[in-house]
Amino acid sequence: MNKINKINCFIPTGTPVGVQETVSELASHPQVNKVYLMGAKSPNILPEGCVYIKTDGGFSTETISKIADLSGDAEFSLLITQESKISFGMLALERLMAVSADTGAGWVYSDFFDNLDGKLTPHPVIDYQSGSIRDDFEFGPVLFLRNEVMKEAVAGMEESYKYAGLYQLRLTISRETLPLRIPEFLYKVEPVDTRESGKKMFDYVDPKNRAVQVEMEKVATMHLKQIDGYLAPEFDPIRFEEGSFNVEASVIIPVLNRERTVTDAIESVMSQVTSFDFNLILVDNHSTDSTTTLVGKLTEIHDKLIHVIPDRHDLGIGGCWNVGVHHPQCGKFAIQLDSDDLYSGPDTLQQIVDAFYKQQCAMVIGSYQMTNFDLEQIPPGIVDHKEWTPDNGRNNALRINGLGAPRAFYTPVLRRINIPNVSYGEDYGVGLAISRHYQIGRIYNPVYLCRRWEENSDASLSVEAQNRHNLYKDRLRTIELTARINLNRNRI
């Protein structure tokens, strides 16, 4: 069959009111060859201008294979992945075709408008990098695929997945050509999920999504093996004999303007019962509220509390951490506590230090319980990151967007690597770097209370702010993935 320079379109049947308009717009477009409505159940009334194809209702490998089979009589496919009403801008399809044809890109996406109650709001997305291998990368609900590339990718997909077919397709294509973003607003979409960023960010740890996460990990691990980025479970040995320390552990709290919570955090540390000596290094990043005064008064009560105000004025959270870690009174282990969080009980520090020795690791990550400001549990409840396994955790870490809390480090290792001087993603970046060489230990019972309130830095972020955060974390992944590939190739 000879291909024609046109587009086959694939739309989920579950699309709410507005599917008829989307189908009609696409079916009448001169560049569209066919429109397919796909899903587990045919709609009672099939919109005019489209053909129904039975699928499993999601984006399994089987569904992706069926799309690839049906795409063969056109050069391109337009795939709508979200059940929303979508309408396209002037010459948008022509623009997608031209960019794909001119660049040879197999996977093209663009910025778009959110259309909420008739008001258009720009919704930019971000550029794809080699490190953008997280499964929740936001492309927007419209994907434009070159059929020749898609068919070749599908032919090479040996495993079959119920949930991870689209992710599998994306990573397979990316090994030949990275997805390409057009930084233009080519369509508008009526959004379905209008929750704030602080509520969306924990979806992946919801227990009901566990089966999905298992599949995503398998797909990501296979991808890493294909590009020489996979690390076998072979770790550098860790010995707790470096340096000389006055105390076994130091809790480090960076703080800026937390007058409502800093006292609670400090008292949480001071209530710890341990078999070893510890202290608290609080790095006060030039607070302008009453935080500095409150901490100063508490130093008169608690001799374990060390109040540090840096000389520098250009420090983010990571920079404050470096001040604490390199402080001469920092202990053998440096343990995290955010200034608005608490330890869940008096044995948290003991459990963490015990885990270092038992698991022989350079970093320990605990589990936490989500609460509101009044310490009442809120969804998703306990976040334990059980997707982490000793054998594959450091590979899977490149797929997910965070490693958990509280985080603790063997100080000599952290002093060698240091923490990026930023206020978002700094913990993730150093965790990736440590895991490249060393085992990371885990505590799966909750030892930490993560308090969500209106002053959390990620409680309600604009799209632009979310994009900056995601772009930075993708860059951390790109850096780390490149380092791992070089490490593997230098071993040969």
Disulfide bonds with the S-S distance in Angstrom:
none
